[in-house]
Amino acid sequence: MDHPGVSRTGPTRPRRAREQQERRSGRRAQFAALVRAALIALGLVIVYYELPLDGHSTARTSTLLACGLLLVLVIFWREVRAIVSSPYPRLKAVEALATTLALFLLLFAGTYFTVEHTTPGSFSEPMTKTDSLYFTLTTFSTVGYGDIVARSQTGRVLTMLQMLGGLLLVGLAARILAQAVRAGVRRQGREPPEDLP
């Protein structure tokens, strides 16, 4: 039954306005997430180039690598928890991946640089920080051009650790991030829970 003076389109206008506001808010969140991910990666690259990495002993380099890998795990775990509680879990997952991946790659690049400077000849050519980052990326992407290769046992062990870590990061970490995104979306009630067998 219609009430006099009440338009049928009245309630839909506020709903449309709310939906438009939500879309704008979502686009702003997407843009902000992409900018944050880019700024985090850029900041980590700047720190990598500014850190004085030469002149460390092999024991100190190993300790720094172990602590760095532990830091990557801690940051990854915190990011997974943040994804679940985020209003935009998919966007938070992009940020988490950018942060974790950049930190992982730069950690190995710094380690390669340090190893080459503490034990010259560990690689097929002397490496600058850019060369170390290049070697790290070619190893991670499995391209392996062969222009820079590990010659020493330390260099080869580090390269194998990076390969293994890269596989874990791509396989296991991607799965964990996807599960965290699903949990975050379910928490918001936007997706029905999966049926368990």
Beta strands, then each sheet from edge to edge (+ up, - down):
end
